[in-house]
Amino acid sequence: MDADRTTRALARIEQALARIEAAARQPRAAEVQRRHDKLKAAVQDSLQQLDLLIEGTQG
């Protein structure tokens, strides 16, 4: 009987760990996407500024 209780307890622990790991991955993915979007916007802005500087020296 103790082995059965231990087995069930270990199964519950493994299930809980799987839920925790899945939850931990979600915010991280969202954070990475947010940072990517922010960096992409900053690079686009910098490229636009460079284009304006180049046009200013040519015209």
N, C-alpha and C positions, 0 to 999 in steps of 0.2 A: 504494500500500500504506500509506503514512503517513496518508493521508486516512481510510482505513478504520479504522486503529488509533485515530486521533483521534476519529472518530465513535463508536466503541465506548467509548472512555474517557469521552467526554462523556455518553454514555447511562448509563454506570455511575455517574458523578458525580450526574447528575440523579435517578437512582433512589435513591441514598444520601441525597440531600437530601430527597427526598419521605419517606423512612422517618424521617429525623431530625425533620422538621416534624410528622409524624403522632405520633411519640413525645412531642414537646414539648407538643403540645396535650393529651394525655391527663392527665398529672399536673396541669396547670393547671386543667382542667375539674374534676378531683376536688378540688383545693384550693379552688376557688370554691364547689363544692357544700358542702364541709366548713364553710367560713366562713359560707355562707348559713344552714346548719343551726344553727350556733352563735349567729349573730345572731338568728335566728328564736326560738330558745329563750330568749335574753336578753330579747327584746321580750315574749314571752309571760309570763315571770316578772315583768317590770316591770308589765305590765297586771294581773296577779293581785294584785300588791302595791297598785296604785292602787285596785282594786276593794275590797280589804280596808280601805284608808284611807277610802274614800267610805262604805262600810257603817258604819264606826266613827263617822263624824261624823253619820250619819243615825239611828243607833240608840242 
